[in-house]
Amino acid sequence: MKSIAIALISTLLSFSGPVMAIEPRSICPAVLEAEINAIALDPKFSRSRWGILIESLDSGQVLYSLDSERFFLPASTIKLLTTVASMETLGPDFRIRTSVYSSGNGNVYIVGRGDPTITNTELESLAQQLRDRGISQIDTLVAKDGYFPGMTVNPNWEWEDVQAGYGAPVNSLILHQNSLDLKLWPTENVGQPLRVTWVRPEQGIGWQVDNQTRTVSTTEPEFVAIGRSFTEPIIRVSGQLHIGAEPENVFAAVINPGQNFLDGFKTILSQQEISVNRGILANYSQGSEPEVAWVESPPLSELVRTLNMQSNNVFAEAIVRTLGVQRRSSDAASSGLNMIAEVLDNLGVSRSGYVLRDGSGLSRHNLATPEVLVETLRVMWNSPHWEIYQDAIPVAGVSGTLERRFQDTPAQGRVWAKTGTMRGMSSLAGYVKSESYSPLAFAIIVNQSNLSTQELREAIDRIVVVLTGLQSCD
């Protein structure tokens, strides 16, 4: 039997839900240590590792520290570093351009530079621009990939991750975030398989779906997973959804992203009545042909907002490579990580406090201390880009990955923070703004735990709620 990698989308879909309502309670800084210790040092966490740092942004005073100088697996909180470096280097108005060139002899060249936002809408715009220039027939459509030198898949990522949409390859021609998008629908009878449909039916051509799902009663847990064969065009979906529940989207990574882009563009051109005799992939090179069509990404300020709000790995890795490609290097990803380190050096963020193996936090080889996360947060608090940076971070109980956390708690609307989650760990780093105390920067990480994601998040959320109750007690 051929091997199939399975990537868990969510162990329990309800994990993203809110913690129980917590009543507001005022506390003095003098008792903060005891309050946090009562949560983090609970016996059920005896086999888990906590790293915590809480500082006043006004005075720089450390209000609480627990192993804050030690390394932890940070997961997606590492995106805070990527965001800082991109804003400082590229600027909030930077855009990524995708160009179409034509020599007038029947050959058309499309050159991608890593825009992660391209969908059929942008391809339709390119096709319409070609029509407007009188181009109705293309002899050879050449898709130039390779603007980002180096590997499209990070070698430090886990096998199960690279099969899922959140671990999709990152090249310079990205279409629909290089993912295969499916939707799972509960049926009307318990015990029946979920109905599986393709979000974009054209993506399903040539794929076989191995459906191992079922519809369950509302008393059973919900979870879904998706995997992809290493050697054959087989997608496997498993899991269960409640009868009567809303459909659930699942995403698998495309196998050949450059070809996926080329095929998608050919389809759009055909729909626009532009015939293509043949299409080929080619390595990136700077040609001399005139530009006849182009599209641009939204400004970087919007890209980093999507990156952090959705914890989008494809956006993060595309930005890392965009940083790196500005230097002549055989590996844009490695060069981009080096640039992040240099920018953080210039900002006074200690290089000894982190080890970067990617810019998204998906690699389990990343390391960071709570200290370095708080240093980064403090730097941006005083940055000219502060308002843009703040706007890109999820708000407790309101937006992004925190939309369904902290609802009906004192933290709702008063905490801006980046989440991080992997099996056996959870993290949260950001800001607390209180009416009765100075603003805080915090980083909370729990690693090496045998507890569920829900239990880890609930403990972290309880600590953050405690911080919202701080008041001066002089």
N, C-alpha and C positions, 0 to 999 in steps of 0.2 A: 504494500500500500504506500502511495506517495505521501511524503510528510506534509503536513499542513500546519502553519503557525497560527496560533490563536491569540488575538489581542483583546484583552478585556476592556470593554467600553465603560462599564460601571458595574461594580460588584452588586451594589444595590442602588437602583435609580433614586431611591428616597434619600440617599446620603447627601444630596445637594439641598435638602430641605432645611428649614430653620431649626435652631436649637429651641428648647423650651423657653417661654417668656421668663425674663429675669427682672425683678423689681429694682429700680434704682436705689443705690445705697451709697451715702457719702462716707469716705474714709480719709484718714490723715496719712501723709507719707510715712510716718513712723511705723505704721502697722502694715504697710504694703508688703514687706518681705513675708510676714506671717500669712497674709492673705494668699499670696502666690504660692508659697510653699505648701499650703494646705491642698492646693490643686495639683501642682506638679510632682510633689513628693508623696502623693497618695500611694499606698501599697500596691495598687493595681498597676502602677507604672514602675515597679521595682526593677523590671528587666528592660526598661526603655531609657534612652538618653535624652536629656533636655538641655537645650542651650537657649538662654534668654538674656536680653539686654534691653533696658528701658532707660531713656535719657530725657531730660528736659531740654527742649530746643532753645529756650531762652538763656538758661544758665550753663548748659552743658553738664549739669549734675547727673551722676549715675544714680538712679532711684532703685534699680534692682539689677543684679547680675548673677547668672548661674552658668558657669563654664562658657562664658561669652567669648573667650579667647581661643577656644578649641574648634577644630574643624568638624563640620557636619555636612551631610548631604542636603543641599538647599532646595533641590527640585526647581520649580519655576520661579521662585523668588530671585533666581539669578538673572531673570529678565530685567530686573531693576538696573543692573550694571550695564546690560546691553542697551537699554533705553538711554541711559545717561551718555554713554559714549557716542551713540548715533546722533543725539541732539547736539552735543558739543562739537562733533566733527562735521556733520552734514548740514546741520541747521534745520529748523522746523519747516522751512518752505521747500526743501529738497524734494524732487520728484524723479521717478524712474521712467525712462522713455523706451518705448518699443517702436522700432522703425521698420518701414518697408521701403526697399530700394528697387529701382528698375533701370536696366541699361537700354531699354527700348528695343531689344532684339528677341523679346518673348520670354526672357528670364526675369523672375521676380524673386527678391531676397527679403526674408523677414528676419530681423535680428532682435533677439530678446536680451534684456539686461537685468533679468531677475525680478520683474514686477510680479508680486504675489497676488495682485488683485484682479488679474485678467480673467474674464469670463466670456461667454458667447457675446455679450453686449459689446465688449471692446473689439472682438473680432468682427462683429457686424459693422462697427464704425470704420475699421480698416477696409473692409470690403466695399463699403459705400464710397469711401474716398477714392478707391481704385476705379469704381464705376464712374465717378464724377470726372476722372481724368481720361475717360474713354477706354479704359482697359477692360476688355470683355473676354479675352483669351490669354491664357498663360501656358507657354510651352513647358517650362520647368520652374516649379516653385521650390526654392531652396530655403530651408529653415536652418539658420545658423545658430547652433547651440554652442556651449562651451565658453561663453563670455566669462563665466566663473571657472577658472582652471581648478582641477582637483576633483575629488570624489563628490558625487551627488548625495551619498548616504554617509553619515558620520560613522566611522568604524567603531566608535565607542558605544553605539546604541545597541540595545538588546534585540535579539532576533524577533521576539514577539512584538516589539514596538515598531520595527521597520515595515511590518505588514499592515499596520493600521494607518488611517488617514492622518493621525496626529504625528506620525513618524515618516511622512511621505518624503521622497527624495526632493532635493532642492537644486534645480538647475537654472539656466538663464531663460528658458522658455517654459513658463509655468501657466497651466490652464486649470481653472477650478481647483486651485491649491493642490494640484497633482493627486487628487483623490477620486475614487470610485464611490459614488453616493447611492446608497440604498435606503429604503424605508420599510420598516416592519409594522404590520397592522394586525391587531388582535382579531380573531374571528368571532363568530357569534356563539360558538360552542366550546366549553372547556375541554381541553385535551387535544384539540385540533392544532395543527401547525399554524404559526403566524403566516399571514400573506406577505410575500416579499416582492417589492416593486423597485424599479430603477427610477431614481429622481430624473435622470436624463436617459431616456430609453436607448439612445444611440451608444451609450457606454456599455450596455449589456451584450452587444454583438460579440459573439465568440466566447462568452463566459458561461460556465456552468455553475449554478448555485446549489450547494449542498445545504438543504434546509433542515436543521435539527432543533427547531424551536417548538414552542407550544403555547397555547392560550391557557391561563390558569385562573382560578378564583381569586377574589380580592383578599383572601386570607393568606395567600402565599406571597413570597418575596418576588420582586421584579429584577431582572438583570438581562443584559444582552451582550453578546460578544461577536466579533467578526475576525476571520482569518483568511489567509490567502496561500495557495499552494506555492511552494518554491519552484516547482518544475512544470506545472500545468495550469491552464486557465480555469482554475476552480476557486470559487469563493465559498467559504463555509460560514454560516451564521448559526448561532445557538443562543439559548436563553429562553426567557418567558416573560410575557406581559399579561396584565390583568384583563379579563374580559371587560369590554366597554372602555378601556383606556385609550388615551391618545396614541397615535402612531409614534414610533421612535426612529430617528435617523441614525444610521451607522455608516462608517466610512472606512474604505480600504485604500491602501496606497497603490498608485499605478505602477506598472512594471517598467515601462520605458517612457519617461516623461517627455522627451523630445519628440518621439513618434506620436505620442498622445496629442501634443500640441499641433503637430503637422496635420494629423488626421482631422482634428477639430477645425482647423482653419480651412482645409480643403472642403469640408462639409458646408461651412458657412459661405465660402466663395460660390459653391454650387447653388446654394439657396439664393444667392444674389445674382445668379445667372452669369457667373464668371467661370468658364471651363478651364480645367487644369489637366494638361496632358500627363504630367507625372510630377511627383513630389519626392524630394530627397533631403536627407539630413546632412549637414556639413559642419565642420568645426568653425568656430568663430574666427573671422578675419575682418580687418577694416578695408572695405571696398571703396571704390571711387565713384560708384553709381549715385545719381541724385536720389534724394529722399522724396518719395511720392505719397507716403501716408505715414501717420504716426498716432500713437495714443500715449498718454502719460498717466502714471499712478496719481492718486490723491497725494497731498503733501505729506511729508514725514510726520508731521504732528498728528495726522489722522492714522497713518500706518502704525505708529507706536500706541495709539489709543486702542486699535483693534488688537495689537500684539498683547497688551496687558489686560484689557477688559475680557478678552476671550481666552487669554493665555495661549495664544496662537503660535505654535512652534514653527510652522512654515514661514510666517512673517518674520519671526526672530532670526531664523537661519538665513533668510534672504537678505536681511539687513546686515548680518555679520559678513556675508560674502560681498555685499555692496561696499562695506568699509574696506575689506581686504583687497578688492580688485583695483583699488586706487594705487596700489603698489604692484610692481612687477614681481610676481611670485608664482610658483608652480602649484600653490594651493591657496585659493582665495579664503577658505574657511580658517585655516591656521593663521594667515596673515591678518584676517579680521579680528581674531581673538587677541593677537599681539597688539593691534591698534587699540582695542578696548583697554588692555592693560596700560598702555602708554598714556591714554587719555586719563585714566583713573590716577596714574602716577602724578600727572600734572595737576590734578584736582586735590591731591593730598590723601587719596584713598590708599591704604597700605597694601602693597602687592603681596606681602606675606600672609594676608588674611584670606586668600582665595586661590583656587586652582581651577582654570577654565578648560573644559574639553568640548564645550559647545556654547552657544549663546542663548539657548532656549531652556536649559535645565533638564532636558530629557536624559542626558548621560548620567549614569550612576558613578562616573569618575570625576564629576564636578565636586569641589569642596568649597565651603565658605564658612567663616565664623559669623556669629551674630554681630560682632563688633564691626566687621567690614560692611555688613548690610546697613547698620545704623550710620556708619560713616558716610555711605553713599546717600542715604536719606537726608543727612544733615547738609551735605554738599548741595543737593538740589533745593533744599529749603532756602538757601541763600543765592540760588542761581537766577540769572535773568530769564531762564526758561521755566521758572517755578510754576507759573500758572498753567502752562501747557503740560508740564510733567504731572501736576496734580490732576488735571482733567483726564489724563490717560489712565489713572489708577482707579480700580473698582471702589465703590462707596458701599459701606456696610448696609445691607438691607435695601439697597437702591439699585445698584447697577453691576454689570459684569459678573464675574465669578462669585461675587458676594451678594448678588441680588436676593438670594433666598436664604442667606445667613444673617443672623443678628436681627431678624425682623421681630418687632415687639420687644426689643431690649433697649437699654439706654445707649447702646452703641450705634443704633440705626441713625444714619445720616451724619455721624460724628467721627467716623473712622474711615480713612482711605488706606487701603492695603493691598498688597500683591499676595496671592495664594501660591502654594506649592503642594503637590500631592503625588506620592508614589506608594506602592505597596510597602507597608511597614513604616511610613514616615508621613509627616505633615508639617507645613510651615506657613507662617504669616508674617509679613514685615510691612510696616507703614507708619501712619501718623494717627494720633488721637488729638482731637481738638475739644477741649472742655471749657465750659462757661466759667468754671470756678478754679481752674488751674492752668498753668502754662502749657502750651502745646508739647506733645511728646513724640519722640521717634522710638519705635520698638521693633525688635526682631525676636520671634519665638519659633523654635524648631524642636521637633521631637523625632528622633531616629531610632532605628533598631528595635521596633516595637512589634509585639505579637498581637496587638489589639487592632480592632477594626478602624477603618478610616473615620467612621462616624464618631467613635469614642475619642479618637485623637482630636478631631475638629472641635468636639464639644468642650474638651478640656482647654484648648487654646482659646476658644470663644469666651469661656468663663473668665480667663485671665484678662482678656481685652475688656470685657465688661467691667471688671474690677477697676481697670485703669480709667474708665470714664467717670468713676465716682470719686476720683482724687480731688481734694480741696486743700487750700492753705489753712494750716491750723496753728499759726504763730500766736 
